[in-house]
Amino acid sequence: PYYVNINQDLFLEAYLHSSDSNLVLFVDTCVASPTPHNFTTMTYDIIRNGCVRDSTYATYYSPYNHMVRFKFNAFQFIHYSPSVYLQCELVVCRAYDYSSRCYRGCITRSKREASS
């Protein structure tokens, strides 16, 4: 557990341990939940499909491709326990493969037209 006050900046770093220096790490999705076992209902999206959903989210410079650094403000789910649990999905890609998921950034689904 990591203890922070409400609205305090929470800094995170993810590092890929690999002997292959041609790998890139990308934060695809980070979801918060009031419970450690359910990340599908009663959740809050910090980042989803590479798209930032929380206005306090920010990325920071990393000296390595295989390391990501970011932050967001700590918060609490109202009327729930004071704990917030995070689940993040990261993607590993080949460096300089600009068609890979890591280089496409935010992906939004296009809406289908409803026929009359």
N, C-alpha and C positions, 0 to 999 in steps of 0.2 A: 504493500500500500504506500501511496504517496499522499501526504497531507498538505493541502493548500487552502487558502481562504477564498471565499466567493470573489469573483472578478480579478483574482490574481492571475498573472500570466503563467501558463504551464508550458514549459519548453520540452520538446521531445526530439529524440535523435534515433534514427534507425540505421544500422550498419550491416552490410552484407559481408560476411566472412567467406572469402573465396580467393583462391590463388589466381583466378582469371581476372586480370585488371581491365578487361574490355567489357565489363558488365555495368549496367546502369540500374539504379533503383528509383522507383516512382511510387508515390503515395496515390493509390487509386481511390480508396474509400476508408473513412474513419467514422464510426458510429458510436454514440454514447447511449448507455442504457442504465436504468436504476437497478437492474438486477444482473448478476454475472452469467445467467443462463439463457437469456432471451434477448437477442439482438434483431428481432423482426417486428415486434410490437412495442409500443410505448418507447420509441427510440428518438434520438435527435441526431440528424446528420450534420457532421462537421465538414466533411468532404465526401462527395458521392460521384463515382465515375469520373474522377479527376476534376469535378466542378465544385468550387468552394461554396458551401451553404451557410457557413457561419462568418459573420462580418469581422470577427476578431481573429480569424485564422490568417496566418502569414507564414511564408516560407523564408528561410535564411540561407545565406551562402554556405555551400559546403565545399571544402577543398578537394573532395573525391567524388567521382561519379557514383560509387557504390555506397554513398552515405546521403541521407536526407535529414534535414533539420526543419522543424516547424513549431509554431506555438498557437495557442488559443487561450481565451479567458476561461478560467474555471467557473463552473455553474453548478446548480443543484436542481434536481427534478422536484417541483413543488408537490407537497403532500406525499412524498416518498421518503425512503431512507436518505440520510445525508451523503451516502456514497454514490459515486458515478463510475461506471465501468466502461472502458474503451475497448473497441475491437477495430483494428486497422488491417486493411488488405493492401499489400504492396506488390508491385509487379517488378520482375527482373527481366531486363532486355539486353540485347547486344548493343554496345556503344555504337553510335553513328548509324544505326539502322532506323532511318527516319520514317519507315513505314510501320514500325513497332508501336505497341500501345504506349510505351514510355514517352514517345515524341508527339503523340496525337493530342495530349492534354485533355481538356474537358470534352466529354462526349455526351451530347444530348440526343435523346431519341426523338426522331421526327414523328409528329402526330399524323395518324391516318385520317383521310377525309371520310366522312360518313356520307354514303350515297343516299339520295332521296328515295 
